[in-house]
Amino acid sequence: MFDIYKTARNNSWRFLLGKTGQKTLTVVGLNPSTATDTQPDMAIRKIKRIVGDNGYDGFVVVNLYPVRSTIIEDLPVERDDEAHHQNL
């Protein structure tokens, strides 16, 4: 489904997710949730709708922090330096 997909740490960190195209929308999020290269989550479904409604044919999602969490309060208080550096 998505041909752009870069993860680490047994898929618990996600760096990139998207679909290549000639006109690509870049989306910057806080942190990834549950979407994978084969299964979108609610945020990715919304992005796909925005892409389709606005003349884009591709998108890429990057996040400020790569640690997956569906609940923002569950993110670690202290930055994981390894995750941060790999995300850069």
Biopython code that builds the backbone (N, CA, C, O; Angstrom):
import numpy as np
from Bio.PDB.StructureBuilder import StructureBuilder

atoms = [
    (1, "MET", "N", (0.827, -1.191, 0.000)),
    (1, "MET", "CA", (0.000, 0.000, 0.000)),
    (1, "MET", "C", (0.874, 1.258, 0.000)),
    (1, "MET", "O", (0.649, 2.154, -0.813)),
    (2, "PHE", "N", (1.861, 1.345, 0.888)),
    (2, "PHE", "CA", (2.748, 2.506, 0.949)),
    (2, "PHE", "C", (4.163, 2.061, 0.606)),
    (2, "PHE", "O", (4.689, 1.137, 1.227)),
    (3, "ASP", "N", (4.776, 2.703, -0.367)),
    (3, "ASP", "CA", (6.109, 2.282, -0.795)),
    (3, "ASP", "C", (7.230, 3.028, -0.079)),
    (3, "ASP", "O", (8.401, 2.696, -0.257)),
    (4, "ILE", "N", (6.890, 4.022, 0.723)),
    (4, "ILE", "CA", (7.869, 4.701, 1.562)),
    (4, "ILE", "C", (7.591, 4.261, 2.998)),
    (4, "ILE", "O", (6.534, 4.559, 3.555)),
    (5, "TYR", "N", (8.541, 3.555, 3.586)),
    (5, "TYR", "CA", (8.322, 3.039, 4.946)),
    (5, "TYR", "C", (9.672, 2.727, 5.568)),
    (5, "TYR", "O", (10.371, 1.813, 5.131)),
    (6, "LYS", "N", (10.031, 3.486, 6.583)),
    (6, "LYS", "CA", (11.306, 3.263, 7.270)),
    (6, "LYS", "C", (11.040, 3.219, 8.762)),
    (6, "LYS", "O", (10.493, 4.158, 9.340)),
    (7, "THR", "N", (11.439, 2.107, 9.378)),
    (7, "THR", "CA", (11.225, 1.902, 10.809)),
    (7, "THR", "C", (12.496, 1.351, 11.455)),
    (7, "THR", "O", (13.474, 1.039, 10.775)),
    (8, "ALA", "N", (12.456, 1.242, 12.765)),
    (8, "ALA", "CA", (13.542, 0.624, 13.537)),
    (8, "ALA", "C", (12.965, 0.097, 14.840)),
    (8, "ALA", "O", (11.781, 0.260, 15.136)),
    (9, "ARG", "N", (13.839, -0.540, 15.607)),
    (9, "ARG", "CA", (13.468, -1.083, 16.922)),
    (9, "ARG", "C", (12.231, -1.962, 16.864)),
    (9, "ARG", "O", (11.247, -1.720, 17.562)),
    (10, "ASN", "N", (12.295, -2.979, 16.027)),
    (10, "ASN", "CA", (11.174, -3.920, 15.905)),
    (10, "ASN", "C", (9.869, -3.214, 15.569)),
    (10, "ASN", "O", (8.800, -3.586, 16.053)),
    (11, "ASN", "N", (9.976, -2.187, 14.730)),
    (11, "ASN", "CA", (8.816, -1.429, 14.263)),
    (11, "ASN", "C", (8.204, -0.536, 15.342)),
    (11, "ASN", "O", (7.103, -0.020, 15.151)),
    (12, "SER", "N", (8.888, -0.343, 16.467)),
    (12, "SER", "CA", (8.357, 0.539, 17.505)),
    (12, "SER", "C", (8.732, 2.002, 17.263)),
    (12, "SER", "O", (8.196, 2.901, 17.911)),
    (13, "TRP", "N", (9.647, 2.234, 16.334)),
    (13, "TRP", "CA", (9.979, 3.585, 15.881)),
    (13, "TRP", "C", (9.664, 3.653, 14.397)),
    (13, "TRP", "O", (9.993, 2.737, 13.643)),
    (14, "ARG", "N", (9.025, 4.743, 13.979)),
    (14, "ARG", "CA", (8.786, 4.931, 12.558)),
    (14, "ARG", "C", (9.333, 6.286, 12.134)),
    (14, "ARG", "O", (9.049, 7.312, 12.754)),
    (15, "PHE", "N", (10.121, 6.268, 11.067)),
    (15, "PHE", "CA", (10.761, 7.485, 10.584)),
    (15, "PHE", "C", (10.032, 8.076, 9.381)),
    (15, "PHE", "O", (9.870, 9.293, 9.298)),
    (16, "LEU", "N", (9.599, 7.247, 8.463)),
    (16, "LEU", "CA", (8.940, 7.713, 7.239)),
    (16, "LEU", "C", (7.799, 6.782, 6.870)),
    (16, "LEU", "O", (7.866, 5.571, 7.085)),
    (17, "LEU", "N", (6.751, 7.371, 6.310)),
    (17, "LEU", "CA", (5.639, 6.602, 5.768)),
    (17, "LEU", "C", (5.045, 7.420, 4.632)),
    (17, "LEU", "O", (4.818, 8.621, 4.781)),
    (18, "GLY", "N", (4.795, 6.785, 3.516)),
    (18, "GLY", "CA", (4.171, 7.529, 2.433)),
    (18, "GLY", "C", (4.069, 6.762, 1.142)),
    (18, "GLY", "O", (4.299, 5.555, 1.080)),
    (19, "LYS", "N", (3.714, 7.508, 0.108)),
    (19, "LYS", "CA", (3.530, 6.961, -1.234)),
    (19, "LYS", "C", (4.180, 7.930, -2.207)),
    (19, "LYS", "O", (3.901, 9.129, -2.179)),
    (20, "THR", "N", (5.041, 7.413, -3.061)),
    (20, "THR", "CA", (5.711, 8.282, -4.018)),
    (20, "THR", "C", (4.718, 8.812, -5.044)),
    (20, "THR", "O", (3.714, 8.174, -5.361)),
    (21, "GLY", "N", (5.029, 9.992, -5.549)),
    (21, "GLY", "CA", (4.197, 10.609, -6.569)),
    (21, "GLY", "C", (4.952, 11.734, -7.239)),
    (21, "GLY", "O", (6.066, 12.075, -6.841)),
    (22, "GLN", "N", (4.339, 12.307, -8.258)),
    (22, "GLN", "CA", (4.940, 13.445, -8.960)),
    (22, "GLN", "C", (4.692, 14.747, -8.195)),
    (22, "GLN", "O", (5.520, 15.658, -8.228)),
    (23, "LYS", "N", (3.563, 14.832, -7.514)),
    (23, "LYS", "CA", (3.219, 16.004, -6.694)),
    (23, "LYS", "C", (2.983, 15.489, -5.271)),
    (23, "LYS", "O", (1.926, 14.940, -4.961)),
    (24, "THR", "N", (3.989, 15.680, -4.418)),
    (24, "THR", "CA", (4.005, 15.053, -3.096)),
    (24, "THR", "C", (3.761, 16.070, -1.987)),
    (24, "THR", "O", (4.387, 17.129, -1.954)),
    (25, "LEU", "N", (2.856, 15.743, -1.092)),
    (25, "LEU", "CA", (2.596, 16.540, 0.099)),
    (25, "LEU", "C", (3.478, 16.012, 1.228)),
    (25, "LEU", "O", (3.503, 14.809, 1.485)),
    (26, "THR", "N", (4.194, 16.899, 1.895)),
    (26, "THR", "CA", (4.996, 16.519, 3.060)),
    (26, "THR", "C", (4.233, 16.916, 4.316)),
    (26, "THR", "O", (3.800, 18.061, 4.452)),
    (27, "VAL", "N", (4.071, 15.965, 5.237)),
    (27, "VAL", "CA", (3.338, 16.179, 6.474)),
    (27, "VAL", "C", (4.296, 15.958, 7.635)),
    (27, "VAL", "O", (4.995, 14.946, 7.684)),
    (28, "VAL", "N", (4.329, 16.905, 8.568)),
    (28, "VAL", "CA", (5.164, 16.780, 9.761)),
    (28, "VAL", "C", (4.247, 16.570, 10.958)),
    (28, "VAL", "O", (3.403, 17.412, 11.264)),
    (29, "GLY", "N", (4.425, 15.434, 11.631)),
    (29, "GLY", "CA", (3.630, 15.129, 12.805)),
    (29, "GLY", "C", (4.490, 15.155, 14.058)),
    (29, "GLY", "O", (5.705, 15.337, 13.979)),
    (30, "LEU", "N", (3.871, 14.975, 15.199)),
    (30, "LEU", "CA", (4.611, 14.916, 16.462)),
    (30, "LEU", "C", (5.279, 13.559, 16.623)),
    (30, "LEU", "O", (6.493, 13.469, 16.803)),
    (31, "ASN", "N", (4.471, 12.502, 16.556)),
    (31, "ASN", "CA", (5.003, 11.143, 16.673)),
    (31, "ASN", "C", (4.077, 10.186, 15.938)),
    (31, "ASN", "O", (2.888, 10.469, 15.787)),
    (32, "PRO", "N", (4.612, 9.048, 15.475)),
    (32, "PRO", "CA", (3.771, 8.101, 14.743)),
    (32, "PRO", "C", (2.862, 7.303, 15.659)),
    (32, "PRO", "O", (3.123, 7.141, 16.850)),
    (33, "SER", "N", (1.797, 6.817, 15.070)),
    (33, "SER", "CA", (0.852, 5.979, 15.790)),
    (33, "SER", "C", (0.972, 4.547, 15.274)),
    (33, "SER", "O", (2.059, 3.971, 15.316)),
    (34, "THR", "N", (-0.103, 3.972, 14.797)),
    (34, "THR", "CA", (-0.108, 2.540, 14.482)),
    (34, "THR", "C", (0.010, 2.203, 13.004)),
    (34, "THR", "O", (0.116, 1.024, 12.667)),
    (35, "ALA", "N", (-0.003, 3.180, 12.113)),
    (35, "ALA", "CA", (0.035, 2.887, 10.678)),
    (35, "ALA", "C", (1.310, 2.141, 10.291)),
    (35, "ALA", "O", (2.389, 2.392, 10.830)),
    (36, "THR", "N", (1.156, 1.220, 9.346)),
    (36, "THR", "CA", (2.295, 0.471, 8.807)),
    (36, "THR", "C", (2.289, 0.620, 7.288)),
    (36, "THR", "O", (1.458, 1.336, 6.729)),
    (37, "ASP", "N", (3.212, -0.054, 6.635)),
    (37, "ASP", "CA", (3.267, 0.013, 5.176)),
    (37, "ASP", "C", (2.074, -0.672, 4.511)),
    (37, "ASP", "O", (1.826, -0.456, 3.324)),
    (38, "THR", "N", (1.334, -1.490, 5.253)),
    (38, "THR", "CA", (0.172, -2.177, 4.682)),
    (38, "THR", "C", (-1.154, -1.766, 5.319)),
    (38, "THR", "O", (-2.214, -2.122, 4.803)),
    (39, "GLN", "N", (-1.120, -1.027, 6.426)),
    (39, "GLN", "CA", (-2.355, -0.703, 7.150)),
    (39, "GLN", "C", (-2.344, 0.742, 7.630)),
    (39, "GLN", "O", (-1.557, 1.081, 8.514)),
    (40, "PRO", "N", (-3.204, 1.615, 7.067)),
    (40, "PRO", "CA", (-3.260, 2.995, 7.555)),
    (40, "PRO", "C", (-3.978, 3.074, 8.903)),
    (40, "PRO", "O", (-4.795, 2.216, 9.235)),
    (41, "ASP", "N", (-3.663, 4.111, 9.667)),
    (41, "ASP", "CA", (-4.431, 4.412, 10.873)),
    (41, "ASP", "C", (-5.313, 5.623, 10.555)),
    (41, "ASP", "O", (-5.357, 6.065, 9.407)),
    (42, "MET", "N", (-6.007, 6.158, 11.546)),
    (42, "MET", "CA", (-6.938, 7.259, 11.313)),
    (42, "MET", "C", (-6.219, 8.496, 10.749)),
    (42, "MET", "O", (-6.735, 9.147, 9.841)),
    (43, "ALA", "N", (-5.046, 8.819, 11.275)),
    (43, "ALA", "CA", (-4.319, 9.999, 10.796)),
    (43, "ALA", "C", (-3.912, 9.838, 9.327)),
    (43, "ALA", "O", (-4.040, 10.780, 8.544)),
    (44, "ILE", "N", (-3.430, 8.669, 8.955)),
    (44, "ILE", "CA", (-3.006, 8.440, 7.576)),
    (44, "ILE", "C", (-4.213, 8.440, 6.644)),
    (44, "ILE", "O", (-4.114, 8.918, 5.514)),
    (45, "ARG", "N", (-5.348, 7.915, 7.096)),
    (45, "ARG", "CA", (-6.565, 7.975, 6.270)),
    (45, "ARG", "C", (-6.952, 9.429, 5.993)),
    (45, "ARG", "O", (-7.346, 9.768, 4.877)),
    (46, "LYS", "N", (-6.840, 10.283, 7.012)),
    (46, "LYS", "CA", (-7.150, 11.708, 6.823)),
    (46, "LYS", "C", (-6.171, 12.348, 5.851)),
    (46, "LYS", "O", (-6.570, 13.136, 4.993)),
    (47, "ILE", "N", (-4.902, 12.017, 5.981)),
    (47, "ILE", "CA", (-3.890, 12.562, 5.074)),
    (47, "ILE", "C", (-4.162, 12.111, 3.645)),
    (47, "ILE", "O", (-4.067, 12.912, 2.715)),
    (48, "LYS", "N", (-4.497, 10.841, 3.461)),
    (48, "LYS", "CA", (-4.814, 10.336, 2.121)),
    (48, "LYS", "C", (-5.995, 11.089, 1.516)),
    (48, "LYS", "O", (-6.000, 11.368, 0.317)),
    (49, "ARG", "N", (-6.991, 11.419, 2.328)),
    (49, "ARG", "CA", (-8.148, 12.169, 1.840)),
    (49, "ARG", "C", (-7.732, 13.592, 1.433)),
    (49, "ARG", "O", (-8.163, 14.090, 0.393)),
    (50, "ILE", "N", (-6.902, 14.238, 2.243)),
    (50, "ILE", "CA", (-6.405, 15.579, 1.917)),
    (50, "ILE", "C", (-5.595, 15.539, 0.623)),
    (50, "ILE", "O", (-5.738, 16.413, -0.232)),
    (51, "VAL", "N", (-4.745, 14.525, 0.485)),
    (51, "VAL", "CA", (-3.937, 14.359, -0.724)),
    (51, "VAL", "C", (-4.853, 14.255, -1.947)),
    (51, "VAL", "O", (-4.658, 14.967, -2.932)),
    (52, "GLY", "N", (-5.840, 13.380, -1.886)),
    (52, "GLY", "CA", (-6.742, 13.177, -3.013)),
    (52, "GLY", "C", (-7.605, 14.382, -3.336)),
    (52, "GLY", "O", (-7.885, 14.656, -4.503)),
    (53, "ASP", "N", (-8.029, 15.105, -2.304)),
    (53, "ASP", "CA", (-8.911, 16.260, -2.496)),
    (53, "ASP", "C", (-8.185, 17.500, -3.002)),
    (53, "ASP", "O", (-8.829, 18.464, -3.415)),
    (54, "ASN", "N", (-6.853, 17.491, -2.976)),
    (54, "ASN", "CA", (-6.097, 18.703, -3.295)),
    (54, "ASN", "C", (-5.089, 18.533, -4.428)),
    (54, "ASN", "O", (-4.150, 19.320, -4.547)),
    (55, "GLY", "N", (-5.277, 17.529, -5.242)),
    (55, "GLY", "CA", (-4.480, 17.390, -6.444)),
    (55, "GLY", "C", (-3.093, 16.795, -6.274)),
    (55, "GLY", "O", (-2.281, 16.850, -7.198)),
    (56, "TYR", "N", (-2.805, 16.225, -5.100)),
    (56, "TYR", "CA", (-1.530, 15.548, -4.895)),
    (56, "TYR", "C", (-1.677, 14.089, -5.312)),
    (56, "TYR", "O", (-2.778, 13.540, -5.296)),
    (57, "ASP", "N", (-0.569, 13.470, -5.682)),
    (57, "ASP", "CA", (-0.621, 12.044, -5.992)),
    (57, "ASP", "C", (0.335, 11.236, -5.117)),
    (57, "ASP", "O", (0.499, 10.032, -5.315)),
    (58, "GLY", "N", (0.962, 11.900, -4.155)),
    (58, "GLY", "CA", (1.855, 11.235, -3.211)),
    (58, "GLY", "C", (1.946, 12.022, -1.921)),
    (58, "GLY", "O", (1.530, 13.179, -1.847)),
    (59, "PHE", "N", (2.494, 11.382, -0.912)),
    (59, "PHE", "CA", (2.695, 12.058, 0.367)),
    (59, "PHE", "C", (3.817, 11.357, 1.129)),
    (59, "PHE", "O", (4.133, 10.194, 0.878)),
    (60, "VAL", "N", (4.397, 12.082, 2.049)),
    (60, "VAL", "CA", (5.359, 11.489, 2.975)),
    (60, "VAL", "C", (5.110, 12.106, 4.347)),
    (60, "VAL", "O", (4.976, 13.323, 4.481)),
    (61, "VAL", "N", (5.051, 11.250, 5.357)),
    (61, "VAL", "CA", (4.861, 11.691, 6.732)),
    (61, "VAL", "C", (6.171, 11.504, 7.477)),
    (61, "VAL", "O", (6.730, 10.408, 7.510)),
    (62, "VAL", "N", (6.655, 12.589, 8.076)),
    (62, "VAL", "CA", (7.811, 12.558, 8.966)),
    (62, "VAL", "C", (7.317, 13.010, 10.332)),
    (62, "VAL", "O", (6.296, 13.691, 10.427)),
    (63, "ASN", "N", (8.020, 12.644, 11.374)),
    (63, "ASN", "CA", (7.603, 13.022, 12.726)),
    (63, "ASN", "C", (8.764, 13.641, 13.477)),
    (63, "ASN", "O", (9.924, 13.297, 13.248)),
    (64, "LEU", "N", (8.440, 14.560, 14.378)),
    (64, "LEU", "CA", (9.468, 15.190, 15.192)),
    (64, "LEU", "C", (10.158, 14.178, 16.093)),
    (64, "LEU", "O", (11.341, 14.320, 16.403)),
    (65, "TYR", "N", (9.420, 13.155, 16.514)),
    (65, "TYR", "CA", (9.958, 12.114, 17.387)),
    (65, "TYR", "C", (9.447, 10.779, 16.865)),
    (65, "TYR", "O", (8.246, 10.663, 16.622)),
    (66, "PRO", "N", (10.294, 9.757, 16.678)),
    (66, "PRO", "CA", (9.882, 8.540, 15.976)),
    (66, "PRO", "C", (9.223, 7.462, 16.827)),
    (66, "PRO", "O", (8.797, 6.443, 16.285)),
    (67, "VAL", "N", (9.125, 7.650, 18.138)),
    (67, "VAL", "CA", (8.575, 6.604, 19.007)),
    (67, "VAL", "C", (7.063, 6.532, 18.827)),
    (67, "VAL", "O", (6.364, 7.535, 18.966)),
    (68, "ARG", "N", (6.567, 5.340, 18.518)),
    (68, "ARG", "CA", (5.126, 5.147, 18.309)),
    (68, "ARG", "C", (4.373, 5.232, 19.628)),
    (68, "ARG", "O", (4.795, 4.678, 20.643)),
    (69, "SER", "N", (3.252, 5.935, 19.590)),
    (69, "SER", "CA", (2.362, 5.970, 20.734)),
    (69, "SER", "C", (1.003, 6.472, 20.279)),
    (69, "SER", "O", (0.918, 7.455, 19.544)),
    (70, "THR", "N", (-0.049, 5.811, 20.705)),
    (70, "THR", "CA", (-1.389, 6.278, 20.378)),
    (70, "THR", "C", (-1.882, 7.306, 21.394)),
    (70, "THR", "O", (-2.854, 8.020, 21.150)),
    (71, "ILE", "N", (-1.201, 7.369, 22.531)),
    (71, "ILE", "CA", (-1.568, 8.312, 23.596)),
    (71, "ILE", "C", (-0.354, 9.188, 23.888)),
    (71, "ILE", "O", (0.690, 8.693, 24.314)),
    (72, "ILE", "N", (-0.495, 10.483, 23.659)),
    (72, "ILE", "CA", (0.632, 11.407, 23.783)),
    (72, "ILE", "C", (1.240, 11.374, 25.193)),
    (72, "ILE", "O", (2.450, 11.536, 25.353)),
    (73, "GLU", "N", (0.415, 11.169, 26.187)),
    (73, "GLU", "CA", (0.912, 11.129, 27.570)),
    (73, "GLU", "C", (1.791, 9.913, 27.830)),
    (73, "GLU", "O", (2.523, 9.888, 28.819)),
    (74, "ASP", "N", (1.735, 8.916, 26.973)),
    (74, "ASP", "CA", (2.562, 7.717, 27.136)),
    (74, "ASP", "C", (3.961, 7.872, 26.553)),
    (74, "ASP", "O", (4.812, 7.002, 26.737)),
    (75, "LEU", "N", (4.200, 8.975, 25.851)),
    (75, "LEU", "CA", (5.555, 9.198, 25.349)),
    (75, "LEU", "C", (6.498, 9.436, 26.522)),
    (75, "LEU", "O", (6.086, 9.990, 27.541)),
    (76, "PRO", "N", (7.755, 9.027, 26.393)),
    (76, "PRO", "CA", (8.694, 9.227, 27.500)),
    (76, "PRO", "C", (8.916, 10.721, 27.776)),
    (76, "PRO", "O", (8.900, 11.545, 26.861)),
    (77, "VAL", "N", (9.120, 11.039, 29.029)),
    (77, "VAL", "CA", (9.378, 12.423, 29.425)),
    (77, "VAL", "C", (10.744, 12.862, 28.918)),
    (77, "VAL", "O", (10.915, 13.994, 28.466)),
    (78, "GLU", "N", (11.707, 11.964, 28.995)),
    (78, "GLU", "CA", (13.064, 12.242, 28.520)),
    (78, "GLU", "C", (13.241, 11.681, 27.119)),
    (78, "GLU", "O", (12.761, 10.590, 26.810)),
    (79, "ARG", "N", (13.926, 12.427, 26.283)),
    (79, "ARG", "CA", (14.192, 12.005, 24.917)),
    (79, "ARG", "C", (15.113, 10.781, 24.898)),
    (79, "ARG", "O", (16.088, 10.711, 25.646)),
    (80, "ASP", "N", (14.792, 9.839, 24.048)),
    (80, "ASP", "CA", (15.670, 8.709, 23.794)),
    (80, "ASP", "C", (16.669, 9.178, 22.736)),
    (80, "ASP", "O", (16.300, 9.381, 21.579)),
    (81, "ASP", "N", (17.934, 9.351, 23.132)),
    (81, "ASP", "CA", (18.931, 9.909, 22.216)),
    (81, "ASP", "C", (19.132, 9.054, 20.978)),
    (81, "ASP", "O", (19.334, 9.594, 19.891)),
    (82, "GLU", "N", (19.082, 7.733, 21.110)),
    (82, "GLU", "CA", (19.253, 6.862, 19.954)),
    (82, "GLU", "C", (18.105, 7.079, 18.957)),
    (82, "GLU", "O", (18.339, 7.205, 17.755)),
    (83, "ALA", "N", (16.874, 7.122, 19.459)),
    (83, "ALA", "CA", (15.721, 7.351, 18.589)),
    (83, "ALA", "C", (15.826, 8.712, 17.908)),
    (83, "ALA", "O", (15.556, 8.837, 16.713)),
    (84, "HIS", "N", (16.214, 9.715, 18.658)),
    (84, "HIS", "CA", (16.352, 11.075, 18.109)),
    (84, "HIS", "C", (17.396, 11.121, 16.992)),
    (84, "HIS", "O", (17.141, 11.675, 15.923)),
    (85, "HIS", "N", (18.552, 10.547, 17.239)),
    (85, "HIS", "CA", (19.622, 10.597, 16.242)),
    (85, "HIS", "C", (19.287, 9.782, 14.989)),
    (85, "HIS", "O", (19.612, 10.198, 13.876)),
    (86, "GLN", "N", (18.647, 8.640, 15.160)),
    (86, "GLN", "CA", (18.235, 7.873, 13.983)),
    (86, "GLN", "C", (17.167, 8.607, 13.187)),
    (86, "GLN", "O", (17.118, 8.508, 11.961)),
    (87, "ASN", "N", (16.303, 9.351, 13.894)),
    (87, "ASN", "CA", (15.254, 10.109, 13.229)),
    (87, "ASN", "C", (15.819, 11.227, 12.365)),
    (87, "ASN", "O", (15.263, 11.563, 11.320)),
    (88, "LEU", "N", (16.938, 11.801, 12.820)),
    (88, "LEU", "CA", (17.565, 12.879, 12.028)),
    (88, "LEU", "C", (18.051, 12.335, 10.703)),
    (88, "LEU", "O", (18.605, 13.081, 9.895)),
]
sb = StructureBuilder()
sb.init_structure("model")
sb.init_model(0)
sb.init_chain("A")
sb.init_seg("    ")
for serial, (resi, resn, name, xyz) in enumerate(atoms, 1):
    if name == "N":
        sb.init_residue(resn, " ", resi, " ")
    sb.init_atom(name, np.array(xyz, "f"), 0.0, 1.0, " ", f" {name:<3s}", serial, name[0])
structure = sb.get_structure()
